[in-house]
Amino acid sequence: MAAISSMVNLLAPGDHVLCSSNVYGGTYRLLNKIGKHAGILFDFVDFSDTETIVKNIKPNTKLVWFESLSNPLMIVLDVQKVSKAVHRTRADILVAVDNSFVTPYFQRPLDLGVDVIMYSLSKYMNGHSDILMGALVTNNKELYDKLYVYQYTSGNVPSSFDCYMVNRGLKTLHVRMEQHMKNATAVALYLESHPKVLRVNYMGLPSHQQHEIIEKQFTGHNGIVSFYINGGIEVSTKLLESLKLFCITCSLGCYESLAALPCKMTHASLTDGERQSIGIHDNLIRLSIGLEYYQDLIDDLEQAIQASGAKDKC
């Protein structure tokens, strides 16, 4: 949030932000509460169609913000296509992408035309659930200098020890990401074939609706899997309560496996209508697959699904 706040601090009252509709809840809250109070204007639109993006660019648009892989529906956006469309419309607009879910190990958005990358270092980059930190990455020296001033002026400065912890985590990033991918693929395939699961969202499945973009844009897949269980809020709540190996928390990207109910946790600040419009239903469950033995995770999910009372799909 400190990193995202630093980007918003670049803007002046009356400036406009164009943001993808499937965006991190903290980003939504920052714009909708603090940004609005400061006179920052913004719109949330569907970024899957670049024509929609271009149509919503205004004379006062200064920042375009989106995620390369959305949370928790794993919707993939063509980073290069979005960047080209925005810069072709107006070269002065900053294009920023949240790449926390993928990491630079699987994707390098600066090579795809964006101006700024945001990372929640608390997630995969650190990988051990023991720091809170964000980062902004840019190859624009003028922009870097501005962000540096805003960072130390507003106090968004991490401690030396937290920086040490992130550097420690980065030493094993490549090994961890490969294992996250292996485990998540096994879990996703298991869930996809389960009679009580309606749909699985995972970037590594051939059934993913943006499979061709994924193959072109990424060099691998992360460990985030979400799925719709066949039931309502009682079933999804019971499923999470029945898990034994998964920790129940909003976080993700660490060595241990985590589970969350987005409608009550990560996206609780949205209204019912807003959640429904973007597919955050009561039966959607998000998993962050860790580094444990994948069969143990599958066995835990199986017993939890059976205990949940979910019905077989027709």
Salt bridges, closest charged atoms under 4 A:
ASP15 OD1 - LYS62 NZ 3.19
ASP43 OD2 - HIS16 NE2 2.83
ASP43 OD2 - LYS58 NZ 2.99
ASP78 OD2 - LYS216 NZ 2.66
ASP92 OD1 - ARG90 NE 2.75
ASP111 OD2 - ARG108 NE 3.89
ASP115 OD2 - HIS87 NE2 2.86
ASP130 OD2 - ARG168 NH2 3.31
ASP145 OD1 - LYS141 NZ 2.93
ASP272 OD1 - ARG275 NH2 2.29
GLU302 OE1 - HIS194 NE2 2.93
ASP312 OD1 - LYS196 NZ 2.99
